[in-house]
Amino acid sequence: MTGQNLSRRSLLKGIGLATGTATLGLPMTACNGNGSGAGGNVSFLTWDTTSGSPLYTVAENWAKGAGRSIDIQSVPGDDYDTKLRTVLASGSAPTAIRINDDYVAGYHAEGSLLDLRPYLEKDGIKPDDYFPVAFNFPKQQDGAHAAWPIMTNPGVIYCNVDAFAEAGVPLPPKEWTTSGWTWDDFLDAAKKLTKPNGERWGALIFPDTSLETVWTVNNGSDGIYSKDATRFTLAEGPAAEAVQWIADLALVHKVHPDFATVTAGRQTPNWALSQLGTGKAAMLLALTSGIPYLRTNAKVKWDIFPPPMKVARKTVNTMTVLAVPKASKDPDAAWEFLKYCVGADASKLLAESRGFMPVSKTSSSLFVADDKGPANLALVTQALANAVNENFSRYIERARTIYRPVLDDVWSGKQTAAAALGGVKQKVEDVLAGKG
């Protein structure tokens, strides 16, 4: 990740997944101590999940109900992928793992993940019971169902309602309409909401890498990559135009903090959310995982709204995803754990954060607004109905190391989006083709 880009994983801490290590039932060294049958030991490798956090509690509840001991191994997020690759290659794979949704395709292509189709078929899992954007995500080109999302986390526009009232600017529509609330409307509102000398910014967009999908898809592009994940479409006309439009919020229109301010700010945890919550920013693009932070810390009245549209009105969806290593010594137990994580008891607990929607469609009934906000919580269900996943390939981890650094030059005004992204297009596409 580059200076201006927040890891989407860091935003997943919004439901209390703070850095730490926690163990239930077994010492931390028992990662390979998987038994079989009821009462056996299982291990779960995850990141930043501490005792008392929702995911930890779900795992704890499952273990108690199953009559098992569970070793929850929590690795700090920045070190997680390195640790995961190490344990998968060690011959002592955990029973179940959490996996970055960005890298499911890559791990599957490497042969590291168990195909869950036999379990789905055996238990009569019905796709219609789940949000399609989540259920269909783990399906691979060879037909394998490589992972199991348990929570969804779409992008929305957070608005400082107090700032809109003070400036006399109408709030965006609460419903996910197919017209109105355009890019021009967004820019006009941002100009009216901005106060001089950095007292208040009308918009704060580019700390969140979600913009690479939200704005580009809404301008008619496939997003960062083509649907077949062979072309670097972020460098092509509609997407590059969208990236430049975002950069110009700061460079031309002065309604967005400049690159240096964002770079300095993001060294502080939850900096972007705090700008909205303290009244320093009037509009913020962020994932719904930011809701718990604002419910606790916001000093202003706030709510959530759809992103502005141009060609379309879509948003990005990210997920909390679990999987079973192909080398798991107790895949049946792993599947029972994964299945529990989308059941009624787990969904009720996970939904209490208000930041993540469990993947079963019935979970929308659990998302009920209260006096802490957001009042427009029902928008999350609408967002999922209009969400897209990034078009991933097995090589995106490498691709990002090539294109994200040049975005710094775009945000700082050193190069246009077309020049910067176009300059690395072939390199990125070589990587996507497995040549890099």
Steps between C-alpha positions, in 0.01 A plus 500: 500500500616851431493802723153621416332162492342343804508123499145378484605252764569786742141612459378159609600594855176698517326219686761477771759285325786673676854372477576222742540132560241286668472134580208294616551147626851428371846656515597711201748237386219253427430617146548148371303335778189425299297199601210336328147440619307666782714626782815535290728803487475750214702805410396823332753742354371855471622856531450763768226311685508546876297351780158662514497608135208368291696251291680362805170462682343321203793255493475452875126435484541246221769312691286479812201374305710247311672372812843591368803697603603772257835667463442850361828623361484874435773661294533879451351600166819632343674166559209274423554398139865416567399287800220330306730402215753367747257275687335374182839396370610347829288187487322607819207689356234639737157339495344820363634839396390852440613620159527839335219507245741660253717190492251211487556452126874490547499250784255281308719507190794392714298200623490612863123506558244225530212501252186535714254380233457151651401656832263748337331217313490262797336758726264632235631856518271719289665792321176700510526519878808722474588834347626413149793740518630292793392147412631515143828665592699181581397321179805440283528450125542125549175490698658465844346680798830599657390693810204603714415869565331561835457880501475770235632852515390731216616852430276799578523876526501621859358849541536750782131586527573803720730647233235457229243679718741782583590555132139470383590210270237228443609155614546230235206266439462221754386250238718334236344681206588463132515875437597817683787544751761519227871577501412859420263509797772355722753761389250783540419385853870462585568859391220635716602288799869594492625762743829685435841427650422135559230575757273255321547297183202435281619149414754239606531218247845374415619352828271207416607262223131427439497805273692297242185295448214729606582799282631305204204260476263793534671657200431193285825308552547139611700643790866438572520193277286369217240238589734226378782657706734526201493878436598781733186701435587757768737646237232516232273793408198489738699379802794736455250783456337405830835491682587843364160632608575392857850652491359829375280530810822604675716625213246717320188550710668518844212316668716205612813492721819487298718194465748608768220549754348162424840327510577650839153434634480137411783423740234537771255211539147587384620840379255526209204396714605748768500782242134427433415441865657822626355718226821550303353327193145521372496191274709185521523190282555200728385147562216428741762361740545862606153510656602359841777760536265788425227361726747525787710803412314743271441850637264597216178360365576273206333254266575280197395551137563349154805608300436751222443364152606581148439206265385275786454497876690204640724442798779264596444203726765352725455205731620311802591166344585163653644196326620147561861420412530203269742357758256544791506187715132535591315656204163376630545698821619799300186490285277476807671810638464690172136401473434613858649842418211573261228348717240685701689522831823622346323740265315662789823556690694628199220738398509675835801701384282668234814512288486161330202329342503121539466329163160337546218710355296466819773700676357822362229472766774519765619838373265725694589864555522636854583834660875461437476510122509471218131575458518374141635157596259334257721633220747218567261245351448723196876541466548123489240472227705749297850390596776349288810308597836585351600286202778307668767272358769294666756771433343815642729505803792564265298727271425737786866548577538639147201731458425631847831688540433702184165613644706713739607706200137544396377611842793740538457643149837387365336302219157468351312178564519411133880546491579334832275199461562470128871489570467177699213341308713251310696401811180435691353299216818294473458416868133412449614263225745332737807653337600748768 
